[in-house]
Amino acid sequence: MSGKKFFITSLILILGIFLLFGGMVFYIDPFFHYRAPNGKFYYELYEQRSQNDGITKYFDYDSMIIGTSMAENFKASLFDELMGTNSVKVSYSGATYKELNDDLMVAYRSGHDPKYVLRPLDYSLLVVDKDEIRTDMGEYPVWLTNSNPFDDVKYLLNRDVIINYTLPVILRYIRGVEGGYTSFDEYSYTGDNNVFSKELILQNVQEFTQGAEVAPTSEDYTILTENMEQNVVSLARMHPETTFLYFFPPYSMAYWGGLRSEGKLNQMLEYKKAAIEQMLECDNIHIYSFTLFTDITTNLDNYRDVAHYCPEVNDFIMKNIADGEEAQQSEYTGFGRITAGNKDEYLLMEKEYLNSFDYGQLLK
């Protein structure tokens, strides 16, 4: 065989291999980049930043559970039972407010019209630049979220996608596994992978002190306002048909004790107040806060660190919000719903409680 003929033959072979594997990925589509799941195959859902965009675009749903790790242990089936919905859960561990809002915008652009959106508002992400995304968790798969077809090669000929996602789907099909996908109760669920323990949380804590007060800054207020406007409030204004169930998670009292030691407790409460006042401009944002549910927050055995709570707390949050929506009370009733009518009362109760609490008792 001549050198020219060998080159042409080798080139055809290589192109054929590329077409074979690219075609496999395109047809199986494990990240749902092109279409909804093929009913013949069983798909495992476990790659949040790669699969969530496709879930949001192509799955059938009328409500969404979205958020950071604070939302991972929610059960979509429980939400559907309580609220009469057909929901999906798309968690983004560690995501900024922008990342979550971007996914919500995908839902509307793809023709969905969610009745409810359930979403936590992490305290640690309030004062973050409105355009910040997490780049410290690996390369962000923009080739999956943008509309540029030419960079799809990063998906279609991706070694990891072929070996770890596409081939397992084919092997399950060959073994006769029934078509479907991981349930939205199981997707992103981490409850069985963690230890929830007071001893674990306090292992490096010697005492809780009262640090010198750190005042809020005008720069931080500007960052917060821009973050909330772009990534929380503006979408609610555009879609009054959706009820946005936004909640401040029940971080443990050890979290607040840590802020107090740093002198930043009241600073955080001021930022929270500003965020609440901004959200109250929209009637379709229903705000819940769980700081005063002390049976949860003072029991450190509910937590794996100062912020992350056990799945039973996720169930409680969901049931409480469902009860609060049914009650539709304008005054504070214990559901944690914050309205224009009870905002000042609630925030005063919260501030007094967090500032007067004996954090030393947590160490006993």
Protein Blocks (a to p, Z undefined) as FASTA:
>chain_A
ZZklmmmmmmmmmmmmmmmmmmmmmmnomnommbccdfkbccddfbfklmmmmmmmmmcc
fbdceddfklmmpcfklmmmmnopacdddddehiafklmmmmmmmmmmnopacfbdcddd
dfklmmgcfkbccfknopadfklmmmcfklmmmmmmgmklmmmmmmmmmmmmmnopacdd
ddfklgopaklmcccdfklmmmmcfbdcddddddddfklmmmmmmmmmmmmmmmmmmmmm
bccddddddddfklmmmmmmnopmmmmmmmmmmmmmmmmmpmklccddfklmmklmmmmk
lpcbfklccfklmmmmmmmmmmmmmnopabdehnopacfklmmmmmmmmmmmmmmpcfkl
mmZZ
